[in-house]
Amino acid sequence: MNTMAASADEARRHFAARLAFETDVSDVAAHLDAGAGGVVIVDTRSAESWAQGRVAGAVHLPTAEIAERAETVVPSGATVVVYCWGPGCNGGTKAALEFAELGYPVKEMIGGFEYWVREGFAVETGGGTVTRRSPDPLTAPAGGVSCAC
């Protein structure tokens, strides 16, 4: 195992780039709670997964349909935030690439739907019901839903 770190300048470029391309569930939830506009949250999973539960307020656009339907789902000038199941799935990354290839500003919500649910944020079901689960103490502090990053 190589324990040598990159130079500070290389590390700065690397981590700045990651933050330009990725966001996390807490930041997305804070943006939505603040009522800040300009962002469209896109669930890229299957219709069955969408019906089971999704980020409240998200739109459904499976990756295979992005090229065909993006302009009817995402208003001009909006930033797209995509997600799939969770950190073990690269569906969000594939969807982000599709949007980028079409010229949209895009970020991937790391952690995906799994961490959205685990942190106790609003989930909408197929019938339109919005619920919240208690945060998983392994992913969110027991005293709140934010890590204060």
C-alpha positions as CSV (number, residue, x, y, z in Angstrom):
1,M,0.0,0.0,0.0
2,N,1.3,3.4,-1.0
3,T,0.8,5.8,1.9
4,M,2.4,8.8,0.2
5,A,0.0,11.6,-0.4
6,A,-0.1,13.7,-3.6
7,S,1.3,17.2,-3.5
8,A,-0.9,19.8,-1.9
9,D,-1.5,21.4,-5.3
10,E,-2.5,18.1,-6.9
11,A,-4.8,17.3,-3.9
12,R,-6.4,20.8,-4.2
13,R,-7.1,20.3,-7.9
14,H,-8.5,16.8,-7.3
15,F,-10.8,17.6,-4.5
16,A,-12.0,20.9,-6.1
17,A,-12.9,18.9,-9.2
18,R,-14.8,16.3,-7.2
19,L,-16.9,19.1,-5.6
20,A,-17.6,20.6,-9.0
21,F,-19.0,17.2,-10.2
22,E,-20.6,15.7,-7.1
23,T,-22.9,16.8,-4.3
24,D,-24.3,14.8,-1.4
25,V,-27.7,14.1,0.0
26,S,-27.4,16.6,2.8
27,D,-26.5,19.4,0.4
28,V,-29.4,18.6,-1.9
29,A,-31.8,18.4,1.0
30,A,-30.6,21.8,2.3
31,H,-31.0,23.3,-1.2
32,L,-34.5,22.0,-1.5
33,D,-35.5,23.0,2.0
34,A,-34.2,26.6,1.3
35,G,-36.5,26.8,-1.7
36,A,-33.6,27.7,-3.9
37,G,-34.5,27.2,-7.5
38,G,-32.5,26.3,-10.6
39,V,-32.0,22.6,-9.9
40,V,-33.9,19.6,-11.2
41,I,-33.4,16.4,-9.3
42,V,-33.5,13.4,-11.6
43,D,-34.2,9.9,-10.5
44,T,-32.6,7.6,-13.1
45,R,-33.9,4.3,-11.8
46,S,-36.5,1.9,-13.2
47,A,-40.2,2.6,-13.1
48,E,-40.6,-0.1,-10.4
49,S,-38.0,1.6,-8.2
50,W,-39.5,5.0,-8.8
51,A,-42.9,3.8,-7.7
52,Q,-41.4,2.2,-4.6
53,G,-40.1,5.6,-3.4
54,R,-38.0,8.6,-4.6
55,V,-36.6,11.9,-3.5
56,A,-39.7,14.1,-2.9
57,G,-39.9,16.5,-5.8
58,A,-37.6,14.5,-8.1
59,V,-38.6,13.8,-11.7
60,H,-38.3,10.4,-13.3
61,L,-36.0,10.0,-16.3
62,P,-34.3,6.6,-16.7
63,T,-30.8,6.8,-18.2
64,A,-31.9,5.1,-21.4
65,E,-34.4,7.9,-22.0
66,I,-32.3,10.9,-21.3
67,A,-31.2,11.7,-24.8
68,E,-34.8,11.5,-26.1
69,R,-36.6,13.3,-23.2
70,A,-34.2,15.6,-21.4
71,E,-35.3,18.8,-23.0
72,T,-38.9,18.1,-22.1
73,V,-38.0,17.4,-18.5
74,V,-35.3,19.9,-17.7
75,P,-35.9,23.6,-18.1
76,S,-33.3,25.6,-20.0
77,G,-30.6,26.9,-17.6
78,A,-31.3,24.5,-14.8
79,T,-28.6,22.4,-13.2
80,V,-29.4,18.7,-13.2
81,V,-28.7,16.6,-10.1
82,V,-28.9,12.9,-10.9
83,Y,-29.1,9.9,-8.6
84,C,-29.5,6.2,-8.7
85,W,-29.7,3.5,-6.0
86,G,-26.6,4.1,-3.9
87,P,-22.9,4.1,-3.7
88,G,-22.6,0.6,-5.0
89,C,-24.3,1.6,-8.3
90,N,-22.8,3.6,-11.1
91,G,-26.2,4.4,-12.7
92,G,-26.0,8.0,-11.5
93,T,-22.5,8.4,-13.1
94,K,-23.8,7.1,-16.4
95,A,-26.8,9.4,-16.3
96,A,-24.6,12.4,-15.4
97,L,-22.4,11.6,-18.5
98,E,-25.5,11.4,-20.7
99,F,-26.6,14.9,-19.5
100,A,-23.1,16.3,-19.9
101,E,-22.9,15.0,-23.4
102,L,-26.2,16.9,-24.2
103,G,-24.6,20.1,-22.8
104,Y,-26.4,20.3,-19.4
105,P,-24.7,21.4,-16.2
106,V,-24.9,18.3,-14.1
107,K,-23.9,16.9,-10.7
108,E,-24.2,13.4,-9.3
109,M,-25.8,13.0,-5.9
110,I,-23.4,10.6,-4.2
111,G,-25.0,8.1,-1.9
112,G,-28.0,8.0,-4.1
113,F,-31.5,7.1,-2.9
114,E,-30.1,4.7,-0.3
115,Y,-28.4,7.5,1.6
116,W,-31.3,9.9,1.1
117,V,-33.5,7.4,2.9
118,R,-30.9,6.5,5.5
119,E,-30.4,10.2,6.5
120,G,-34.2,10.6,7.0
121,F,-35.0,13.0,4.2
122,A,-38.5,13.2,2.6
123,V,-39.4,10.2,0.4
124,E,-42.4,10.2,-2.0
125,T,-44.1,7.0,-2.9
126,G,-46.0,5.9,-6.0
127,G,-49.2,7.2,-4.6
128,G,-47.8,10.6,-3.9
129,T,-47.5,10.1,-0.1
130,V,-44.5,11.9,1.5
131,T,-42.9,10.2,4.5
132,R,-39.7,10.4,6.5
133,R,-37.9,7.6,8.3
134,S,-35.7,8.1,11.4
135,P,-32.1,8.7,10.4
136,D,-29.8,5.7,10.5
137,P,-27.3,6.5,13.3
138,L,-24.5,5.1,11.2
139,T,-25.1,7.7,8.5
140,A,-26.5,10.7,10.3
141,P,-25.7,12.0,13.8
142,A,-28.3,10.8,16.4
143,G,-28.8,14.4,17.4
144,G,-29.7,15.7,13.9
145,V,-29.7,15.1,10.2
146,S,-26.6,17.1,9.3
147,C,-22.9,16.3,9.7
148,A,-22.2,20.1,9.7
149,C,-19.7,19.6,6.9
